[in-house]
Amino acid sequence: MVWLDQVDCQEETLVGGKAGKLSLLAANYPVPPGFCLTTEAYAKWALGQEVNTVPRAAQDLLTTAYADLAERCKMADPRVAVRSSAVGEDGQSASFAGQYDTYLNLVGAPAVIEAVGRCWASAQSERVLSYHRQQGRSTADIQLAVLVMQLVESDISIIAFSSNPVTHDSDEIVINASWGLGESVVSGSVTPDTYKVRKSDITIADRQIAEKQRMTVITLDGVKEVPIPRPMRRQRAMSDEQTVEVAQLALDLEHDMGWPVDIECAYQGGKLYLLQCRPVSTIHA
């Protein structure tokens, strides 16, 4: 078990691409607190492959870490996201986006433990195995860590690219934004607003305000997708100030990482949080 703010969590062979990159950035960017059950724990489970069953030692680690996270968050039972983080994921040639499982709005150690078992099992799903074969990768050496982070209860969810992933225009930052949690944006079930910002002077060059139909919201026992209230559907998701702030975040990350970035971020209560950073897989630096 390692924490995002520990140096060991920057080692992607131990924690996978998603957690490793967030750990690298956690000291200087607004990354929510979290911890990671490493690839070693998955490897031990995979030897027995008791599907959805988490060994007692791992259960104890998760229970202790969740209690520690509660102290860091200064709340008794923090809502968390449980996210798979695979070695080789989020690379410049293949993102593996959507292949492994993610669970949102979980409360309590038992719920976290159950989700970890499901994440491990997802690594052996036919969907993942088929994707590995398509990428020319061996299915025998899948290494999976699981990242547990404080949930950002997003008012606005955003995907941003520091270089246009379609036209490859390196002076154009492209931002997609919509209401609620990010699942509707990531899955493509909502048509988000699109903002284009010139990288050279951080000026908004274009904005397309979509009629946003669906959003993902928190429920008592998880999340669900619901219709967006009609008055909000044609309302722009981000102000100009927020658009510029997200563009600057993307630009800073590109500078620090050394390649065009594809980021997921969110606003909660007016504060911007970074949830993921990976290379734009359609552009090779």
C-alpha positions, -999 to +999 in steps of 0.1 A: +000+000+000+014+034-010-001+069-008-002+094-037+021+118-018+048+092-014+077+089-038+072+051-042+038+059-057+056+074-087+069+040-098+044+029-125+055-008-123+041-007-087+010+014-091+002+016-129+000+046-152-030+064-137-018+065-101+019+069-110+013+101-131-011+116-104+015+109-077+042+127-097+019+157-099+003+156-065+028+180-048+022+208-073-013+203-086-048+200-070-050+162-069-074+148-043-058+126-015-057+089-020-038+056-017-030+027-040-031-010-035-001-021-056+004-045-084+020-069-059-014-074-042-030-081-075-003-106-084-009-126-052-046-126-058-042-137-095-023-168-084-055-181-068-080-161-088-108-164-063-130-140-083-142-109-064-126-122-031-100-100-015-075-118+007-077-110+044-043-093+045-054-069+017-087-063+035-068-053+066-046-029+046-076-013+029-095-009+062-066+008+078-059+030+048-095+041+045-095+051+082-063+071+075-079+088+045-109+098+067-085+116+090-068+133+061-102+144+047-114+154+082-146+134+079-158+101+094-168+083+062-154+101+031-169+093-003-143+078-026-137+067-061-121+033-066-102+032-099-081+006-117-046+016-126-028-008-149+009-010-159+012+001-195-021+021-193-022+057-203+008+055-226+014+074-258+004+045-281-026+032-262-047+047-234-067+016-223-095+041-215-126+024-202-112-011-203-108-015-166-134-009-139-140+022-119-165+027-090-177+060-078-193+073-046-184+044-023-186+049+015-169+027+041-142+001+040-164-029+031-176-011+000-140-003-010-129-039-004-157-052-026-148-027-054-112-037-053-122-073-059-143-063-089-114-042-103-091-072-100-117-094-117-121-069-145-085-074-155-093-109-164-125-100-184-127-109-221-130-072-229-095-065-214-079-096-227-092-089-262-079-053-261-045-066-250-044-089-280-054-061-304-026-040-290-001-069-296+004-073-258+006-105-239-024-113-217-002-133-193+016-103-178-013-080-169-003-059-138-031-040-120-030-016-091-061+000-076-063+036-067-087+049-039-092+086-040-115+111-022-144+116-045-147+151-061-184+158-061-182+175-094-205+204-104-187+205-138-167+178-153-140+184-179-118+167-204-090+189-219-063+183-245-033+206-247-030+199-284-060+193-307-063+155-309-081+156-342-063+182-363-030+179-343-029+217-341-003+222-313-014+258-307-050+248-299-062+236-265-095+218-267-118+216-237-150+196-233-173+203-203-207+193-190-226+191-157-222+166-130-197+137-125-174+129-154-188+095-164-213+110-188-186+129-205-161+101-206-186+075-219-200+099-246-236+097-234-237+135-233-227+159-260-205+184-240-197+220-246-165+225-266-141+254-260-110+261-281-082+282-266-051+295-284-021+283-266+001+312-276-019+338-257-045+318-237-073+335-256-107+317-262-109+313-300-142+294-302-170+280-280-197+256-290-225+254-264-242+220-268-277+210-257-266+188-229-292+161-222-277+137-195-255+140-165-242+116-138-251+125-102-245+111-067-272+089-051-275+074-017-258+042-028-237+051-058-243+072-089-268+073-117-274+091-150-303+114-151-318+140-175-303+175-171-329+201-160-342+219-191-330+254-180-294+240-178-293+222-211-283+252-232-265+270-204-227+271-208-210+248-184-179+270-178-173+307-175-146+324-195-125+326-163-129+288-157-121+281-194-088+301-191-080+284-158-084+249-173-064+259-204-036+271-182-037+239-162-033+219-195-005+241-207+014+238-174+010+200-174+022+198-210+053+218-200+060+196-169+053+163-185+071+170-218+043+158-241+007+169-251-016+160-223-052+146-221-065+155-187-097+149-167-105+176-141-135+189-123-149+219-104-164+214-070-176+245-052-156+267-076-123+248-070-106+230-098-093+195-092-070+173-114-082+137-117-061+122-145-032+131-168-021+110-197-005+116-231-028+124-261-027+089-276-034+102-311-003+124-310+032+111-305+057+135-290 
